[in-house]
Amino acid sequence: MVRRAKKQAQFNVMVVAQAGRLQYEALLFAASLRLSDPGFSGRLIVAEPQPGGAWPGDPRISPDARAAFEDLGAEITPFEARHFGASYPNGNKIEALATLPAGEPFVFFDSDTVITGPLSEVAFDFSRPAASMRREGTWPVIELYGPGYTEIWTSLYDKFGLDFASSLDLSEPDEYWGRYLYFNAGWFFGADPAAFGQRFLDYALAIREDRPDALVLQELNPWLDQVALPLVIHSFGGGRPGPELDGLDGDISCHWRVLPMAYARESDRVIGVIEAATAPNRIKKVLKAHDPMLKMIFHGRGQKVRALFAEEGLPRTEKMLRNRLKREGFWMR
């Protein structure tokens, strides 16, 4: 059972949106927040990269999407991507933190997320930041005769003067990926976005530009944000989320990622929120411009996916699920 605060401190929520897929995903996020938590009293800030800097062309959201965000009470705030941009789109979440009001608690969500319950009642302890544990052992990839998990992670903690031993989950065996502090960066929170964002940026750039020797065989794209994030959280006295945050990636939020996979594996509650949040005409007319949402949500293809896997069951792994969706002609992103 999810423990919730009786009276939670007000906080701001941020997602990133830009021209293309992200603006439609972020609009669904905003609509789901308003539907599922009408009592949310914080600010919903949609961070929008601007032309120039590290993004070629014009990454700003369309006029129709902008109007829909504003109708939902979202605040669209610009930021300049100076360090990442097109070469590393995941870096948006790092640089966009500078758009948030300094000193005010924040929660960041990836745009491909829906809110399915009262986010405002989650018992966040903003003095102890945390992030999503809905992850797999994607990084590092251990090479034959190369450094192990302990050597790789120790080199990073040492680089930033952090205590490595206190980050370990000692219930997990040595050299098993789950023993080491590692998050999905789909959501994270903290007390001060200015301090958090600056440290996130500093750590990510330092890792990218001057990696420890133990990382020489490791790929950092697209994992750089998830390599730096646990170090940042640990540096602020945070760590793995406790049971009071079980509603995130639970009955309060869902990081759905790709619509065909969402229809295949997420709960009836999640699919119900996706379809209810997109039903109002002012939202639907914008989202219909995005082909995966047009076909999966509004043309009913998602329900065909759901029926297929309800009858046959889910494959054992995500890779197998993706392959099955592709074979059946349902894959869209």
Buried (B, 14 or more C-beta within 10 A) or exposed (E): EBEBEEEBEEBBBBBBBBBEBBBBBBBBBBBBBBBBBEEBEBBBBBBBBBEBBBBEEEBBBBEBBBEBBEBBEBBBBEBBBEBBBBEBBBBBBBBBBBBBBEEBBBBBBBBBBBBBBBBBBBBBBBEBBBBBBBBEEEBBEBEEEBBBBBBBBBBBBEBBEBEBEEBBEEEEEEEEBBBBBBBBBBBBBBBBBBBBBBBBBBBBBBBBEEBBEBBEEBEBEEBBBBBBBBBBBBBBEBBBBEEBBBBBBBBBBBBBBBBBBBBBBBEEBBBEBBEEBBEBEEBBEBBBEBEBBBBBBBEEBBBEBBEBBEEEEBBEEEEEBBEBBEEEEBBBE
